[in-house]
Amino acid sequence: MGNASDSGRSIRFLLGVISTILVIAAMREAESLVVPFLLALYAALIAAPVVVGLQKRLPVWAAVVVVVLIMVGIGAVLLG
């Protein structure tokens, strides 16, 4: 009975190791898609309050254009 229990533990351990390796490999392959998506999400979260604040004085489209131009300007300054 002890051998069957040890065998099951070994199989579960190996499956865990293989699963971990596969997840890490998949994350590395998906990095080229995930990183730009997360950067865009971060930029949207940062820009949303500014757009909402500008909407009190400007139409929605103008507020969005102003915020996008500010973000592009900041990016240009940072990247040189």
Backbone torsions as a table, in degrees:
resi	resn	phi	psi	omega
1	MET	NA	-34.2	-179.2
2	GLY	-64.4	-35.8	-179.5
3	ASN	-66.0	-39.5	179.7
4	ALA	-64.1	-39.0	179.4
5	SER	-67.4	-43.1	179.0
6	ASP	-66.0	-37.7	179.2
7	SER	-64.3	-42.4	178.6
8	GLY	-64.5	-38.9	177.8
9	ARG	-65.5	-40.9	179.9
10	SER	-63.6	-43.3	179.4
11	ILE	-64.1	-43.6	178.6
12	ARG	-63.2	-39.8	178.7
13	PHE	-63.6	-47.2	179.6
14	LEU	-63.3	-40.0	177.0
15	LEU	-63.4	-38.3	177.0
16	GLY	-64.0	-43.2	178.8
17	VAL	-64.8	-46.1	179.8
18	ILE	-63.7	-41.1	178.9
19	SER	-63.4	-42.3	178.9
20	THR	-62.2	-44.4	178.8
21	ILE	-62.4	-42.8	179.4
22	LEU	-65.3	-39.9	179.0
23	VAL	-65.3	-43.4	178.8
24	ILE	-63.4	-42.9	178.9
25	ALA	-63.9	-41.3	178.8
26	ALA	-65.1	-39.2	179.0
27	MET	-65.3	-38.6	178.1
28	ARG	-67.5	-37.2	178.6
29	GLU	-70.7	-35.5	-177.6
30	ALA	-84.4	-2.5	-176.6
31	GLU	-57.0	-38.4	-178.6
32	SER	-66.6	-20.3	175.9
33	LEU	-97.3	-36.2	-173.3
34	VAL	-74.6	-42.4	-176.1
35	VAL	-61.8	-49.4	177.5
36	PRO	-61.9	-36.8	177.6
37	PHE	-62.6	-44.7	-179.9
38	LEU	-67.6	-36.4	176.3
39	LEU	-65.1	-40.6	177.7
40	ALA	-65.6	-40.6	177.6
41	LEU	-62.9	-42.9	178.8
42	TYR	-63.1	-44.6	178.9
43	ALA	-62.6	-39.7	179.2
44	ALA	-65.5	-39.8	178.7
45	LEU	-66.9	-35.1	178.5
46	ILE	-73.0	-39.6	-173.7
47	ALA	-80.3	-25.0	-174.3
48	ALA	-57.4	-48.0	179.5
49	PRO	-63.5	-33.9	178.9
50	VAL	-66.8	-42.7	178.2
51	VAL	-62.8	-44.1	179.9
52	VAL	-61.3	-42.3	178.4
53	GLY	-64.5	-39.0	179.8
54	LEU	-73.3	-23.2	-179.3
55	GLN	-64.5	-18.9	178.5
56	LYS	-71.0	-24.8	-177.6
57	ARG	-112.4	-21.5	-174.8
58	LEU	-129.2	159.6	170.6
59	PRO	-64.5	160.8	-176.4
60	VAL	-56.9	-47.1	-176.7
61	TRP	-62.5	-38.0	-179.9
62	ALA	-69.1	-39.2	178.2
63	ALA	-62.3	-42.1	179.5
64	VAL	-65.5	-43.4	-179.7
65	VAL	-62.4	-43.6	179.8
66	VAL	-61.6	-45.1	-178.8
67	VAL	-66.4	-40.8	178.8
68	VAL	-63.5	-43.3	178.8
69	LEU	-63.3	-39.3	176.6
70	ILE	-63.1	-43.8	-179.7
71	MET	-65.8	-39.5	177.8
72	VAL	-65.3	-40.7	178.3
73	GLY	-63.0	-43.7	178.0
74	ILE	-63.1	-42.2	177.9
75	GLY	-62.8	-39.2	179.1
76	ALA	-65.8	-40.8	179.4
77	VAL	-65.9	-43.8	-178.5
78	LEU	-67.8	-36.7	-178.6
79	LEU	-85.2	-12.3	176.4
80	GLY	78.2	NA	NA
